[in-house]
Amino acid sequence: MTPSFPRSIIAGVAIAGALLVGGACSGDSSGGSDDSVDFASVQLSPLGDAPKLQLGEPTDKPMVVNMWATWCVPCRKEMPDFENVAGEHRSSVRFVGVNLGDTESAAAKFVAETGVTFDQYLDPDMTAQAALSIVNMPSTVLLRADGTIATTHSGALDATELRRLLRDELGIGD
């Protein structure tokens, strides 16, 4: 007699794990604004020479916050588009990246490999993920200059989609 019961449990656990990982690093949806986020609980550490940052504080211009992780393939894929669009709109919007849960050395290596030059931050305890109810990665949050959320987007963005969000949600670009 073959012990099929343990194999079926292992198969079930493997399938459930695959679904969870696939769901955490995929998806494509935009959400509306949510002004009830408690940004005070979000503690970000600068990566490299990035200046101190407190999300939700009023700033001189709107902000694009890209949430990523080193293990997320779509995160890596979208980085060149974010870098290009950030360069195009540097005078009108601030781009920042937030690494969720990786070590400083792993995040720094990822940034070096992708060639991203906009400011990067670490969220080792993933307080930003919790405060913003981020489920999938990558996720992008557009903040108005007053610090409130204009919109969130779950899933990878290419340059065209990112420019559209800047135009439609923040009035930036043509």
C-alpha positions in Angstrom: 0.0 0.0 0.0 1.3 3.4 -1.0 1.1 6.3 1.5 -0.9 8.7 -0.7 -2.3 10.7 2.2 1.1 12.4 3.0 1.7 13.1 -0.7 -1.7 14.7 -1.1 -1.0 16.9 1.9 2.4 17.9 0.5 0.8 18.6 -2.9 -1.9 20.7 -1.3 0.6 22.8 0.7 2.8 23.3 -2.3 -0.2 24.5 -4.4 -1.3 26.9 -1.6 2.2 28.3 -1.3 2.5 28.8 -5.0 -0.8 30.7 -5.0 0.2 32.9 -2.1 3.6 33.8 -3.7 2.0 34.3 -7.1 -0.6 36.6 -5.6 2.0 38.6 -3.6 4.1 39.4 -6.6 1.5 40.1 -9.3 -1.8 41.7 -9.8 -2.8 44.9 -11.5 -5.3 47.2 -10.0 -5.7 50.8 -9.0 -7.5 52.0 -6.0 -8.8 55.3 -4.9 -7.6 57.5 -2.2 -7.6 56.7 1.5 -6.9 59.7 3.7 -7.2 57.6 6.9 -3.7 56.1 6.7 -1.7 56.6 9.9 1.7 57.5 8.4 3.1 58.2 11.9 3.5 54.5 12.4 5.7 54.1 9.3 9.4 54.2 10.1 11.6 54.3 7.0 15.4 54.2 7.1 17.3 56.0 4.3 19.3 53.7 2.0 22.6 55.2 1.1 22.6 59.0 1.1 18.8 59.5 0.8 17.5 62.3 3.1 15.2 61.6 6.0 11.6 61.0 4.9 8.3 60.8 6.8 5.4 59.7 4.5 2.2 61.8 4.8 4.0 65.1 5.7 3.3 68.0 3.3 6.2 68.5 0.8 7.0 71.0 -2.0 5.8 68.6 -4.7 3.8 65.3 -5.1 5.5 62.0 -4.5 5.5 58.6 -6.2 6.3 55.8 -3.7 7.3 52.6 -5.3 7.2 49.6 -2.9 9.4 46.6 -3.9 11.3 43.6 -2.7 14.5 42.0 -4.0 12.8 38.6 -4.6 10.0 40.2 -6.7 10.7 39.7 -10.5 8.1 42.3 -11.6 9.7 44.8 -9.2 13.0 44.4 -11.0 11.4 44.5 -14.4 9.6 47.9 -13.8 12.6 49.7 -12.3 14.1 51.0 -15.6 10.7 52.5 -16.5 10.5 54.2 -13.0 14.0 55.5 -13.5 13.2 57.0 -16.9 9.9 58.6 -15.8 11.5 59.9 -12.6 14.2 61.6 -14.8 11.5 63.1 -17.1 9.6 64.6 -14.2 12.3 65.3 -11.6 11.3 69.0 -11.3 7.6 68.3 -10.7 7.4 65.1 -8.7 9.6 63.3 -6.2 10.2 59.6 -6.8 11.1 57.3 -3.9 11.5 53.6 -3.5 10.7 51.6 -0.4 12.2 48.2 0.1 9.9 45.9 2.1 11.6 43.5 4.5 15.0 42.9 2.9 18.4 43.5 4.5 20.2 46.7 3.8 22.9 44.9 1.9 20.4 43.0 -0.3 18.5 46.1 -1.0 21.6 48.1 -1.9 22.7 45.3 -4.3 19.3 45.3 -6.0 19.5 49.1 -6.4 23.0 48.9 -7.9 22.0 46.1 -10.3 18.9 48.0 -11.5 20.7 51.4 -11.9 18.0 53.3 -10.0 19.2 56.7 -8.9 16.1 58.1 -7.1 16.1 58.0 -3.3 15.5 54.6 -1.7 14.4 53.7 1.8 14.2 50.5 3.9 11.1 49.3 5.7 12.6 46.3 7.4 9.6 45.8 9.7 7.2 46.4 6.8 5.2 49.1 8.6 4.5 50.9 5.3 3.1 47.7 3.9 0.8 47.3 6.9 -0.2 51.0 7.1 -1.0 51.2 3.4 -2.7 47.7 3.2 -0.2 46.6 0.5 -0.9 43.0 -0.5 0.9 42.6 -3.8 4.3 43.7 -5.0 5.3 45.9 -6.6 2.8 48.5 -5.4 2.9 52.2 -6.1 1.3 55.0 -4.0 0.9 58.5 -5.4 0.9 61.2 -2.7 -0.3 64.7 -3.3 2.0 67.5 -2.1 -0.2 67.9 1.1 0.7 64.3 2.0 -2.6 62.6 1.3 -3.0 59.6 -1.0 -4.1 60.3 -4.5 -4.2 56.7 -5.6 -2.5 53.3 -5.1 -1.7 50.8 -7.8 -1.0 47.1 -7.2 1.2 45.4 -9.7 4.0 46.3 -12.1 3.8 49.5 -14.1 5.4 50.3 -17.4 6.4 53.9 -18.4 3.2 54.5 -20.3 1.0 53.4 -17.4 3.1 55.4 -14.9 2.9 58.6 -17.0 -0.9 58.1 -17.3 -1.2 57.8 -13.5 0.9 61.0 -13.0 -1.3 62.9 -15.5 -4.7 61.5 -14.3 -4.1 61.5 -10.5 -1.6 64.3 -10.0 -2.0 66.5 -13.0 1.6 66.1 -14.1 2.6 65.8 -17.7 0.6 66.2 -20.9 
